[in-house]
């Protein structure tokens, strides 16, 4: 049977958190329209309501911190457009819309276009925090892109003059409303980046309706801000107004006055800070001088009179010279003795001496070898004599010397050379060889006598 693993059992919390993660990942930004119902505002100040249409409904929450960015609060029964994020309220297991912005449905197609462009540019990374450039703390020149006739210009300049009257400010006049505004703003950003006279750019405009602020919601303006090598500060509208330029800019401030406070250093505060630094520096330097003077005095007491040091070092030099001379003599004596020892060893191991010694040793070895060879030859000679005597005693030919003979079959017989020990091995007429002490005799059997057997030719 197949061993089918049992599925992992999830807790309600684990499953709810998984669903929440999926919803927040798949729906990071949504824009939804519907009718407000069941609107309630508890003591916390948050607004809870339900968005519904003919067939469905959706729980929604507008937190108190987001309400300050709205021109008006939503009301029961209104048809609205809401923008926000889908999440799950885990204690009750309900999914809901966490609203960032809400407005009446009658705002029109511009708001929908705004949300669509905002989503598109966010997905492309134009709003990413890591892409934003740092605003210089002490700009050498500030470029102000704004209308020369608007109140925003005077608000900015008023605050700038109060904070740092000598701050160089370059005003690039553009239209900030109407169809021609967006191209002029893009051209201003391009020219300022090409000239590179300023190291911060401020886009400045007063408040207005979504139609009035629309040039700052154009895609061309957003991309021009993103492509600017010079940091861009967005100061458009009032605190509750948000444009695409605000999201793309390196820094967003709520008003033109706030922009001046953000980019123009405060001369009075700088002067006070410099004065504080001067005091700290003076104290630090004086303390360093006191520390160094104390250290010098301490070292001077430790060093004492340099003249006494000279006398001391003269005595030290004499002692060192005496020790050096004694050491040199001792070293020379030791080296001389070592040299004589090595000379004796060298003489003893001289090739001539070694040759004489080796010759004597060779003669002694030759004498010993000759003696051993003679002894060995004598022993071998004695053994040879004994072996010869024994061999002579055992030699069958010696028996033949006493009158005996060896008889064997002749070479023409079969088998030839067979030793004849009895008369039964032969027959009349068989050829035989008789071996004597000296020589051999060939003969033929003519008569056989063997007990009862008697044969003749």
PyMOL commands that set and color helices and strands:
alter all, ss='L'
color gray80, all
select helices_A, chain A and resi 12-26+64-67+105-107+109-124+129-131+151-163+179-195+214-217+219-227+244-248+256-263+267-303+306-348+351-394+396-400+423-425
alter helices_A, ss='H'
color red, helices_A
select strands_A, chain A and resi 30-41+47-52+57-62+79-89+94-104+142-146+169-173+200-205+232-236+251-252+406-409+431-435+440-444+447-450+453-456
alter strands_A, ss='S'
color yellow, strands_A
deselect
rebuild
show_as cartoon
